[in-house]
Amino acid sequence: MRSDEGLYSAPRWRLTRWLAEPGPGVPDDIRAALIAQLHGSLPVFAAGAVNTIAVAAVIAARKQTAPFIVWLVMEIVICLARLLVLASANRRAREHRPTPTDLHLLLAVAWSASVGFGAIASLASGDWVVAMLASLSAAAMVGGICFRNFGAPRLAGTMILFSLGPIIPGAALAGEPLFYIVYLQVPMYLAAMTAAAFRLNRMLVTTMRAERENSHRAHHDALTGLLNRAGFVEALGTRLAARAERPFAVMFFDLDNFKPINDTFGHAAGDAVLKGVAGRVRRALPDGAVLARMGGDEFVALVEDVTTETARETGHRLIREVAISYELGGEIRASVGASVGIAMSPDHGAEVEELLGVADAALYEAKSGGKSRCCLASVGTNLAALRRLQQSSPKGPVASAA
């Protein structure tokens, strides 16, 4: 569960899971982003905390009775605890440690209950100035509650209920008939703002789904479901940026004798072969390997924790798997071969363009030597191979990176 700042734990307790539930059918990554959103909007949190503490303080100074002193202490303690928990959650998220999400949610509900307590105590006091100030403060908090927590609409609705709900019994305790109007106002306001939180939540989830789908389309090949060039470049860049000491291989391969399949049986048959190749190679690669279709009949894989020998073995295994014939319907079968070029990191480069270029150059050497071969790039011939590939072929990652 990753956000811009780090990872936030999902709530574990039954109550907090219910409060944070965004609705049915929401994917896990979107749920994680919504949990992260509940930890954001620090200015909104700070404004609400300052407002409620200030209101409780001036009312306690005016009345100087036990209920209002208790309210002021509750506001200070709860707001300070929320601030400390929020700071701890943000720090732990950046450190990829479990965050106190359950406590964060319960303190949010406790804060709204404290606001409601202040409202009912103020209305019951018979001081109309105090009553109006506390009621206006509670109503003003609803906008911030809705804005900050609509990612979890049940939480938002619960907080609104605890903030505004006590005004109704408070109006009865006040004994002022004019206040009975709140019996109509508060339920309508509560229903409207809660409905707004749910509607905003649906809009947010819909937007996040669209962004998720757009991102998937931007980084994946529509035919095979593998990563595309942009997705693989990003994955390789992330791996290099991690600066892990474990070696890895970039394996560039394309299909031999693929064009005759398109020419003889049509592009639908060619597409079927490409999907078959993708499935076979995915199964042949070790767990954790990253596989992409770079375009046409070109594929590339990132394989972790391999030596030059195991990389060669993997390359030969790919050649054998790809060479098994493909059923195209009825009794029609087609066969293709594969040539593989391998670059090792850090031996053959520490940059995205460099590794892709060396792997593609090794592929060129493999095809030049008779096809259906696996060729490991040589450190001494990397530069010459790259220059030769740039001069002979306008396509591929070398041309794009030149």
N, C-alpha and C positions, 0 to 999 in steps of 0.2 A: 504494500500500500504506500504508494509514493506520491508526494506532492512536490511543489517547487522547493520546499524547505527540507523535506525528508520523509520519513515513514511514520505513520500514526497507527497505533494499534486499534483494531476493531473492539467495540465494547464486548465484554464477556458475560456480564450479569444479565439475567433474564429481563429485569426492568429496564436497564439501560439499552439492551438490544432492542426492546420494544420502542423506547423513546427515539432511537436513532434510525429505525426502519424507514427507508425512503419509499417503499412500495414494492409490489411484486415484479419480478422479472428484471430487476436492475442488475447489470453485470457487476462482478466483484471489483473490477478496476474503477468503475464509476462510484460504487459504494465507498471505496477507499478515498477517492477524491472528495466525496461529500463529507466524510469524517474529518479530512484535513481542513475543509472549509469551516467546520465548526470551531476550529482552533485559530481561525484567522480574524480579520477585522478588529485588530487591537484598538484602533481609535474609537470605534463604536462601543467596545467594551469599556474603555477608559471614560468616555463621556457619560455612559450610564452609571458607572460606579461613582464618579464625582457628583453627579446630579443627586442620586439617592442618598449618599452620605451627607451632602450639603443640606438637603431638605430635612433629613432626620435630625441633623445637628441644630438647625434653626428652630425646629418645632420642639426639640428637647430643651433648648435654651428658653423657649417661651413658656412651656408648661412645667418643666422640671418635676415630673412625676415618674413613678417607676415604669409604666408601660413605654413611655417615650425614651427613657434612658436605656431600657432593654433593647428597644428598636435600634437606637443609635449604635449600641455595642454590637448587635447582630449584623448591622450593615457593615461596620468596619471589619469585623472578623471574617464575614463571608466574602466580602470584596477582596480583602487581603489574601485569603486562602485561594480564591479564584485566580488572582494574579500570580501567586506562587506556583500553583498547579499548572497554569498556562505556560509560564516561563520554563518550568521543568519539562513539560510536554514538548515544547519547541526544541529545547536543548537535546532531549533524548531522541527526538525524531532525527535531528541532524546526525546524531551518533549511531543511528540505526538500533536503538534500544527500545524495549517496550515502553509505551507511554501510558499515563494514568487517565485514559479516556473515560472510564466509568466514573471516577471521582470528578472529572471535569463536568460531565453531564449532570450528576447529582447536585453539584454546587450551583449550577445554573438554575436548577429547579428550586433549590433552597433560597437563592437570591430573590427569585420572583415571589416566593412565599413570604419573604421578609418585607418586600414592597407591599404585598397585600395585607400583612399584619399592621404595617404603619397606617394604611388607608382605613382599616376598620377601627383601629384605636383612635385615630383622629376624628372620625365621624362620631364615635361614641362619646368623645370628650365634650360635645356641646359647643366647642369653639369653632364657629363657622369659618373663620379665617384659616385655622389649622386644617379643618376638614377639606376646604376647597384646595388648599396647597397640596395636601397629600393625595387627593383624588386626581388633580391635574398632573401631578408627578407620575402617578401610576399609569394614567392614560398615555402620557408622553413616552413612557418606556415601551409601550406596545409596538410602536413603529420600529424601534431598534431591535426588539426581540424578533420581530418578523423578518427584518432585513438580515440579521446576523445568523438566524437559525433555520431559514426556510429549506435548507438542505436536509433537515430532519423535521418535517412538518408536525409530527406528533410531539416532539420536544417543544416546538414553537407554540403549538396549541395549549400544551400543558402549562407552559410558563405564562401565557396570556391569561389562562383561567385562574392561576394562582395569584396573578397580579391584580386582575380586575374583579374576579369573583367575589372577594370579601367586601367590595363596595355595597353589594346588595344587602347582606345582613347588617352592615354598618349603617346603611340608610334607615333600616328598621330601628336600630338602637338609638339613632339620632333623635327620633320622635318628631321630626320636622316634615310635615306632609309634602312640602315642596320637593324634598329629596326623593319622593317616591317615583319621580320620573325616571330614576336610574333603573327601576325594575323593567322598563322598556328599553332604555338606552344600552345598558351594559350587555344584556343577552344579544342584542342586534350587533353591537360593536364586536363582541367576542366572536360571534359566528362569522361576521364579515372578515375580520382579520385572520381568523384561523383558516377560513376558506381561501383567503389570499395567499397564506403560507403554502397550502397544498397546491394551489394553482401555480405559484412561482416554482415550487419544487418540480412539478410536471414539466414546466417550460425549461428549467435547468437541466433535468435529466434528458429531455428530448434534444437539447442543444449539445449536451455532452455525448450523447449517442451519435449525433451527426458528426461531431468533431472526431470521435473515435473511428467511425466508418470512413471518413475522409482521410484520416491518417493511415488507416489500413490500406485503402486504395492507393495512396501515394507511395507506400512502402512495400506493396506486394504485387506479384504478377497475377493478373486476372485469370489466366489459363490454368496455371499449375498450383496456385495458392502459395508458392514460395515467395521469399523476399525478391524484390526487383533490385535493379542497380542501386537506386537511392537507398533502399533499406539495407543492402549489404554494406555499402560504403559507410553508413551510419553505424552499423554493428561493428565493423572493423575499426572504425575510428574510436568507438567506445572501448573496444578491447585494447587498443594501443594506448589510449589515454589512461587506462588503469595501471599501466606500467608493471603488470605482473611479470614475475621472473620466469614463469613457465613458458617454454617454447611452444609455438603453434605453427601450423602449416596453412598456407593459402593455396588451394588446389583449383586451377582453372582447367575446364575441359569442355570440349564441344564434340558434336556427333560426326562421325564419318559416314559418308554415303546417305545423308539425310535428304538431300534435295531430290533424288530420284523418287522418293516416296511421295512427296508433294506432286511431282510431275506425273507420276503414274496413277496414284490413287486419289489425289486431291488433297486440299488443305485440311479437310476434316480428318482424314487419316493421319496426316502429319501432326495435327493437334493431339490426336489420340496417342501417338507415339511419344510426343513430348510429355504428356501427362503420365504415361507409363514409365518413362525414364525418371521423372521426378519422384514417383513413388518408390521405384527400386533403389535409387541412390539414397533417398531419405532413410530407407531401411538398412542400407549397407553401411552408412556412416555411423560412427560411435555416438552414444548419447551426448547431448550438449553441442553437437556440431551445428554450425549455421550454414544453411544451403540457400542459394539464390539462383534465379534465372536472369542472366544479364541481358537477354534479348536473343531472338532467333533460336538457334540451337546451342547457345553458349550458356554454360552453368559455372558456378564457382562455389567453393565450400571453404569454411574456416573450421579447422579441426584442432582442438586443444590437446596439450600434453602428448605430443608425438615426437619421436626421434626421426631422423632421416630414413631409417630403415622401416619403421612402422608407417611413415608417410608413404613410402613406396609401396608397401604392402596394401595400404588402403587404396592407393591409385590403381593397382592391378586388380583389386577386388571390384572397384567401380567398373573397370573395363569389362571384366567377366560378367557382371550383372547386366550391364547395358547391352552386351552382345546377345543375350538370350532373345529369341524371336518374339514378336508382338502380334497378337491376334487383332485383326482389323474388321472382323465380322465374317460370319460364314466360315469358309475354309481358307480365307485370305490371311496370310502371315507376311510380316516384313521384318527385316533385320537391319540393324545399324551397328556401327562400331563407335568407339570413343577414344580420343587421345587426351592425355592428362599432362599438364605442366604444374610443377610444384615449386613454391617459394617458401622458405623457412624464415620465421622471425625469431630472433633478431639478425640471423646470419645474412639474410638477403635484403634487409631493409627495416626501417622503423617508422615509415610513413605510409599512408593509405595508397597514394598514387604509385609509390615506389614498389610496394609489395605486389599490387595488382599488375603493374607493368612487368615485373620480373616473372611472375607466374604466367602471364600471357606470352612472354618471350620464350619461356620454357615449353609452353604448349606449341608454339610455332616450331621449335626445334623437334618436338615429338612428331608432329605431322610431317615435317620435312624428312624425317628419318624413316617414313614408311607407314605412318598412321597406326592406330590401335596400340600405341605405345605410351609408356609413362616416363617422363623426363624430369629429373630434379635439376633445378637451376644451379649453375656453378658460380661461385663468388667471382672467379677470375674472368668469366665471360658475361657477366650481367650487363655491363654497359654496352658491349658490342651487340649483344642480343637485343637490347632495348632500341638501339639506333637502327638495327636492321629491320625490326618490326615497324618502327615509325616510318621508315622509307618505303616499306613494301605494302602496308595496310593502312587505309585511312580510318578504319573502324577500331573498336575495342577501347579498353581503358587507357592504353598508352597514348592513343591519339587524343583522347579527351583530356588527358592530364598533361599533355605536352605544352 
